[in-house]
Amino acid sequence: MNKIIFSGNLGRDADVRLVPQASGSLPVCNFSVAVKIGFGERATTEWRDCALWGERAQKLSRYLVKGQQVVIAGEPSLRVYPKRDGTQGTVMQIRVDDVTLVGGKTGESVGRPVEATETKTVMNAPAAAPEDVPY
């Protein structure tokens, strides 16, 4: 398994779609993250296309707005798609496992401000009960 972790700012609001499946439909949330590479005069920006699947896609989409600073952890994968000229194109897409929303963007679309020090983390693992914590 390959894992990639990076931080950056969303370049556009997240887009949620329903993908048809044999057992119904599965929500997917697509968004792009601008990642700063290098520093000084050699600094450049690279874009990472991300896909968040399942119930979390619908729940988090309202917080994934343009300009929001995020930390993403996920697995890189190649997605093949048909081009307009009939050939196949490929793009690297990150299958998101974890999303951390970092302060720095107001949440106008959710009706409340996001404080600069506020951080929200969504993970696959269920939260531990207080008696399960080893300290």
Phi, psi and chi 1 to 4 in degrees:
 res  aa     phi    psi   chi1   chi2   chi3   chi4
   1 MET       -  135.0  172.6  170.5   85.1      -
   2 ASN  -102.0  141.2  -67.5  -38.6      -      -
   3 LYS  -132.6  137.9 -173.3  121.1  179.2  171.0
   4 ILE  -126.4  137.9 -177.0  170.0      -      -
   5 ILE  -128.6  129.9  -59.5  171.5      -      -
   6 PHE  -152.9  163.8   57.7   91.7      -      -
   7 SER  -129.0  156.0   65.3      -      -      -
   8 GLY   175.7 -165.0      -      -      -      -
   9 ASN  -119.1  142.6  -65.0   73.4      -      -
  10 LEU   -68.8  135.5  -90.4   65.1      -      -
  11 GLY   -89.2  -15.3      -      -      -      -
  12 ARG  -157.4  165.6   59.6 -177.9  166.7   85.1
  13 ASP   -65.2  147.1  -69.5   -6.8      -      -
  14 ALA   -65.8  147.3      -      -      -      -
  15 ASP  -116.0  121.2  174.1   40.5      -      -
  16 VAL  -105.8  130.4  178.3      -      -      -
  17 ARG  -130.2  159.3  -64.6  178.9  -66.3  118.9
  18 LEU  -104.4  123.9  -66.2  175.8      -      -
  19 VAL   -99.2  124.3  177.8      -      -      -
  20 PRO   -64.4  136.1   -1.7    6.5      -      -
  21 GLN  -129.3  166.6  -59.6  -74.1  -44.6      -
  22 ALA   -61.2  -34.3      -      -      -      -
  23 SER  -100.6   23.8   61.1      -      -      -
  24 GLY   127.2 -144.8      -      -      -      -
  25 SER  -125.0  149.7   58.4      -      -      -
  26 LEU  -118.8  125.1 -178.1   66.2      -      -
  27 PRO   -74.5  142.5   15.5  -17.2      -      -
  28 VAL  -133.2  135.6   60.4      -      -      -
  29 CYS  -111.7  117.5  177.0      -      -      -
  30 ASN  -106.2  137.9  -67.2  -57.8      -      -
  31 PHE  -155.9  160.9   54.3   94.7      -      -
  32 SER  -117.0  140.3  -64.5      -      -      -
  33 VAL  -119.4  128.5  179.1      -      -      -
  34 ALA   -85.4  123.5      -      -      -      -
  35 VAL  -116.8  125.1  178.7      -      -      -
  36 LYS   -80.8  128.0 -177.4  179.6  173.1 -174.4
  37 ILE  -117.2  131.6  -54.7  -65.9      -      -
  38 GLY    82.4 -169.6      -      -      -      -
  39 PHE  -153.7  167.1   56.5   92.7      -      -
  40 GLY    63.6 -140.9      -      -      -      -
  41 GLU   -69.1  -19.2  -67.6  178.5   11.9      -
  42 ARG   -93.7    6.0  -65.2 -176.4 -178.9 -159.7
  43 ALA   -68.2  135.8      -      -      -      -
  44 THR  -134.1  168.4   60.3      -      -      -
  45 THR  -117.7  130.7  -59.8      -      -      -
  46 GLU  -115.2  149.2  -68.4 -176.1   -0.1      -
  47 TRP  -107.2  134.5  -69.5   90.0      -      -
  48 ARG  -114.0  120.6  -52.8  -83.8 -167.6 -110.7
  49 ASP   -83.4  130.5  -69.5  -32.4      -      -
  50 CYS  -124.8  148.0  -59.5      -      -      -
  51 ALA  -133.3  125.3      -      -      -      -
  52 LEU  -113.9  123.7  177.4   63.8      -      -
  53 TRP  -106.8  155.3  -67.6   85.0      -      -
  54 GLY    88.8 -161.5      -      -      -      -
  55 GLU   -60.1  -35.8 -172.7  178.1  -35.7      -
  56 ARG   -61.7  -29.0  -65.9 -179.0  -52.3  149.8
  57 ALA   -59.3  -46.4      -      -      -      -
  58 GLN   -70.4  -40.9  -70.9 -179.5  -38.7      -
  59 LYS   -68.7  -39.1  -70.0 -178.1  178.3 -179.4
  60 LEU   -86.6  -17.0  -76.9  174.8      -      -
  61 SER   -57.7  -33.8   64.3      -      -      -
  62 ARG   -69.0  -20.0   63.7 -175.8  -76.8 -164.2
  63 TYR   -95.5  -15.5  -62.1  102.9      -      -
  64 LEU   -90.9   80.4  -61.9  173.9      -      -
  65 VAL  -113.5  156.9  -65.5      -      -      -
  66 LYS   -51.1  129.9 -178.4  177.4  179.9  176.4
  67 GLY    93.9  -16.9      -      -      -      -
  68 GLN   -63.1  129.7  175.1   65.3   53.2      -
  69 GLN   -83.3  132.1 -172.0  178.0    2.8      -
  70 VAL  -136.5  157.2  -66.8      -      -      -
  71 VAL  -118.0  125.9  176.5      -      -      -
  72 ILE  -116.8  137.1  -57.9  -68.0      -      -
  73 ALA  -126.7  132.4      -      -      -      -
  74 GLY  -173.1 -172.0      -      -      -      -
  75 GLU  -111.8  125.6 -157.9  173.3  -39.7      -
  76 PRO   -73.4  141.4   21.2  -25.9      -      -
  77 SER  -145.4  153.5   63.9      -      -      -
  78 LEU   -94.7  129.6  -74.3  178.5      -      -
  79 ARG  -110.6  129.9 -176.6  174.4   58.4   88.1
  80 VAL  -100.8  135.7  178.4      -      -      -
  81 TYR  -141.5  154.8   65.1   96.3      -      -
  82 PRO   -81.8  132.6   25.4  -29.8      -      -
  83 LYS   -86.0  167.2  -69.7 -176.1  174.5 -178.9
  84 ARG   -65.4  -28.3  -69.9 -176.4 -178.5  164.8
  85 ASP   -84.2    4.9   62.7    3.7      -      -
  86 GLY    95.3  -10.9      -      -      -      -
  87 THR   -85.9  171.1   62.1      -      -      -
  88 GLN  -100.7  137.9  -73.6 -171.1  -18.7      -
  89 GLY  -111.9  160.2      -      -      -      -
  90 THR  -129.2  149.5   58.4      -      -      -
  91 VAL  -143.7  141.1   63.7      -      -      -
  92 MET   -81.3  130.2 -175.5  178.5   83.7      -
  93 GLN  -128.9  141.2 -170.8  174.3   52.2      -
  94 ILE   -93.5  120.6  -50.4  -58.5      -      -
  95 ARG   -84.2  104.9  -66.7  179.8   56.8  114.4
  96 VAL   -72.0  128.4  176.8      -      -      -
  97 ASP   -99.7  -45.4  -65.7  -34.1      -      -
  98 ASP  -131.0  140.8  -59.5  -38.2      -      -
  99 VAL  -128.2  129.7  176.8      -      -      -
 100 THR  -119.3  121.0  -58.5      -      -      -
 101 LEU   -87.1  123.9  -56.3  177.0      -      -
 102 VAL  -107.9  143.2 -177.6      -      -      -
 103 GLY   -57.7  169.9      -      -      -      -
 104 GLY   123.2   -5.6      -      -      -      -
 105 LYS  -132.7  134.4  171.8   68.5  178.2  168.2
 106 THR   -77.6  147.1   58.2      -      -      -
 107 GLY   -96.9   59.7      -      -      -      -
 108 GLU   -56.7  -37.7  -60.7   97.9    6.3      -
 109 SER   -72.8  -15.9   65.1      -      -      -
 110 VAL  -107.2    1.2  -63.2      -      -      -
 111 GLY    81.8   12.1      -      -      -      -
 112 ARG  -152.3  150.1   66.3  172.6 -174.2   84.6
 113 PRO   -75.5  149.5   25.3  -31.3      -      -
 114 VAL  -100.2  116.8  176.1      -      -      -
 115 GLU   -64.7  149.9  -60.9  -63.6  -33.5      -
 116 ALA   -61.9  -27.8      -      -      -      -
 117 THR   -97.2   -2.2   58.3      -      -      -
 118 GLU   -79.0  135.8 -176.2  177.5   -5.6      -
 119 THR  -134.2  134.7  -58.8      -      -      -
 120 LYS  -121.8  131.5  -64.9 -178.4 -179.9   84.3
 121 THR  -120.5  136.7  -57.6      -      -      -
 122 VAL  -122.3  124.7  176.8      -      -      -
 123 MET  -129.6  165.5  -62.8 -178.3  169.2      -
 124 ASN   -72.9  -33.1  -72.2  -20.7      -      -
 125 ALA   -74.3  140.5      -      -      -      -
 126 PRO   -70.5  152.9   22.5  -29.1      -      -
 127 ALA   -67.2  141.3      -      -      -      -
 128 ALA   -79.9  143.8      -      -      -      -
 129 ALA   -71.3  149.7      -      -      -      -
 130 PRO   -52.9  -35.1  -23.7   30.5      -      -
 131 GLU   -74.3  -13.6   57.6  -86.8   -1.8      -
 132 ASP   -87.5  -11.6  -66.6  -21.8      -      -
 133 VAL   -73.9  129.9  179.2      -      -      -
 134 PRO   -74.7    3.6   26.8  -33.3      -      -
 135 TYR  -126.0      -   50.4   83.3      -      -
